[in-house]
Amino acid sequence: MAARVDLDGNPIKPITICMIGAGGFIGSHLCEKLMVETPHKVLALDVYNDKIKHLLEPDTLPWAGRIQFHRLNIKHDSRLEGLIKMADLTINLAAICTPADYNTRPLDTIYSNFIDALPVVKYCSENNKRLIHFSTCEVYGKTIGCFLPKDSPLRQDPAYYVLKEDESPCIFGPIEKQRWSYACAKQLIERLIYAEGAENGLEFTIVRPFNWIGPRMDFIPGIDGPSEGVPRVLACFSNNLLRKEPLKLVDGGQSQRTFVYIKDAIEAVLLMIENPARANGHIFNVGNPNNEVTVRQLAEMMTQVYSKVSGEAPLESPTIDVSSKEFYGEGYDDSDKRIPDMTIINKQLGWNPKTSLWDLLDSTLTYQHRTYAEAIKKVIAKPVAS
């Protein structure tokens, strides 16, 4: 492997990374990148390893010995501190991050995203280990613009809806709207990490992902996840398309979101890992402001792309409107718009996303079709026991 240098021209030394949640969607892509393109070692911690099995065996893989899987749940495992001590850097990806859980399992959501993350922060701080913590764009909550009158021209002013790490307020709904349990837990752990940095010198970077999309995202209910499970919007729509069902648009699909391709986002994370002098002490939005659509437009695009990928004609009525109460249960609330400001990550790391929404949907739905179409046909064909 040719000598690699950081953004300031310094040689990059191989390091050991303790990655918590390495078996998930983001972790699997990050492990892949680290194995294929860098000399770094990874201690991969998770409860499951299905999404990284291809990196762990056989022993003849070129990176054999550079990735070790440790099956553990950070909630109650005495090995955690020892593994953090063995590494130079800890990356914490562990979280409950599915909107359907925020108001049906608020306690699990708060525990997973705040209480369970506390020991990780503590061990990093006490042992002088660097931490890259994955937060969420949800910490911004609602935009200032959503409180303006519907016909106000200020709603079009970016100052009222573009989200800046160092300026935008975090605005949540009332306590009875339990959808904000996730955002609130995530914000509090961010504040704790920031305070550890200020008071105890913890070297940290906080990542706020804005809808990272790609192969191996979430699960397909009844195939590699619970039948009654409700994954995030892209996997939800993929599930409907695979089953030839109309796509459910919550409250008419009027919310606006931006989507970024996982491979673009992982480039940003690698820059953070290998440029600590530029990344430490910073919070980074990682998203693609150019890929903004309403959820309804996303559904329409996905229907078109899936038809192209699968060779199947779309349904006559490809979407159906449902209320948020019907879909998510009591206590659901939403943010109207989420557009990341990219100034800080661009200035510090020179990162910009490259992949268009159409291309990332094409790549993701090609994978979903190839991976799940046959399995779903078998499930649909099974007679239901009376």
C-alpha positions, 0 to 999 in steps of 0.5 A: 500500500503506497504511503498515505498522507493526511490533508496537511501532507503528514504521513498517516500512521496505522491505528487501532479503532474500537468500533461499537455497532460495527455490524450495522448499516453504517458500520459495515460500510465503514469496516469495508472502507477501512479494510480495503483502503487503509492499514488500520485495525478494527475491533468490531463490537456488536451483537450481530455480524451478518452485515460484516460476515464477508469481511471476517471469513475466510482467513485468506482475505487480504486483511485477515488479522486486521479485523476482529469481531467481539460479540457484545452488548455495551449495556452490560459487558465488562470487556468494553473498557478493556477494548476501548483501552486497546484502541487509539480511537473509539467510534460509537455507532450504537443506537435505536434510530428508527422513528417508529420506535421513538414513541412506541418504545421511548424508554428503550430509545432514551436508554439506548441513546443516552444511558448506554452511551455514558460508559463509552464517553467516560472510558474514552475520557478517563483513558485519554482516547479519542472519540467519534460519536454518531449523533443525528440531524434529529437534534435540530428538531423543528425549523424556525420557519415552521412556526411562521405563517404558511404564506410568509415569504420568510419561509423561503429564506434559508436563514429560517430552515438551513441547519448550522452546527454552530448557530441553529437552535434545537427546537423540540415539540411538547413532552407528550410528543414522545417522537422527540425522545430520540432527539432529546437523548441524542442532544443530551449525550452531545452536550455531555461529550462537549462538556467532557471536551471543555472540562477534561480535555476529551478529544471528540468529533460529533457526526450528525448524519442527514439520511444516509442511504444505500445497500444493507440499510435497515431491514425488510420486515419478515425477511431479515427483521421482525414482521411487525417492524417498521424501518425508516422511510427508504426501507419501508418504501423498498418493502412495499415495492418488493411486495407490490403494495402501495407506498404509504405516505404519512400525512400526505408525504409533505415533509421535506428531506435530503438524502446522501449516498452511504459511500459519499458519507463514509468518505467524510468519516474516513477524513475525520478518522485520519485528520484528527487535528482538523476534526477534533472539537467539531460537530459535522453535518454530513448530508447532501443539500442538493438531494432535497425532495418531499417524501411524496416525491421520493416515493414517486422516484423510487417507484420509477427506479424500481420499475426500471431495476425489476422490469415490473410495471408500477401499480396503477395506484402506487401510493396511499395516504395514511395519518401519522397516528395510524402509522406511528401511533399516538405521540408522533410529531415531525419536522417540516424540512431538514437541509444541512449547512455544509460550511464547516465540513467543507472548510475543515475537511474539504468534503462534498457529496457527489452522488445524485438522488437518482443514482443512489436510489438506482444503486440501493434498489438494485441491491434490494431487488437482488437481495430480497425479491426471491425471498419475498416471493416465497413468503407471499406464496406460502399458504397461511395456516388457518 
